[in-house]
């Protein structure tokens, strides 16, 4: 870890959680389409782009057929539901542990960035007063390929002017760990990804980053 200069954080499931909002928004859409969708199904959508998530949901009921234009329309509809739920978020949705750890890492001189496939990343960071905690943000608006493609992490490194070899990624999803591996960055498995063989390092608590990066 001695050569690491930059830390790139996934957003959802790492810095905070909007999983339930995603579930409610997809559930609302699935109900309208007549597709049975459960919280267990929602777990398959972790770290996956909006359009890929829609394809997974449609695969649950082969009888539901949508044209490409209809897919774009319903994905937009889902995002509108999701953003309505996001409007209820406040700075209290981020734990003191996360804020204090980020502040400590920055004080030590590490460059911090967010690397998320979500196009709502900046909106969420603004709602929760996290924007100023980071030196750069790379999200779904900056990339063509979502995780497990490494593009978002490589973009984050580019935005802060660092080579991938001196960056570490903190992720809670297998797709994100795959992306970190593909980017040749240190992959830190956290939360629901804890214990994954794709992780170079296992992070039990967010605050352990303070001990890991001295």
C-alpha positions, 0 to 999 in steps of 0.5 A: 500500500506504500505506493498508493496515492489515490483512493477511488470510492464506489458510491452506493453501498460504500459511501452511503446506501440508496439500494432501497430507493433503487428497489422501490423505483424498479418495483414500481416500474415492474409492477406496472409492466406486470413483472414480479420483482423481489428484493432478492432480484434487486441484488442482481442489479448491484453495480450494473448500469440502468439499461443492463438492469432493465434487461435483467428485470425483463428477463424475469418475464419473457412474455413482456416484450419492449422495443428499444424505444420503449426500453429507453422510455421505461428506464427514464421512467424508473430514473424519475421515480428514483430521483423523487426518492433521492430528494428525501436524502440529507447529510444525515444519510452519511455516517460520521464514520465515513465523513471522519475517515474521508477527512483523515485520509485527505489530511494525510495527503491522499487524493480522493475520487468517486467512481460510480456508474450512476448518472445520479452521482453528483445529485446524490453527493450534493444532497448529502453534502459529500461533494467537497470531500472529493478531488474528482468525480467520475460517473455514468455521464463520463463513460460509455461502458459501465462496470465491470468495464474499468472505464469509470475508474480509469476516468477517475484516475485521469481526472486527478492526474494519477496513474492507475498503478498508484490507485486503490478502489473501494467497492461493494460489488463483484462487478466493481472489483472486476473493474478494479482488477481490469484497471490494474488498481488495488481492489478493496472488497467492502460491505457486501463484497467482503470476502470476495476472491476478486479483492486484493484487500478485505475491508471489514469496517470503513474506518479501517481505511485509516489504519490501512493507509497511514 
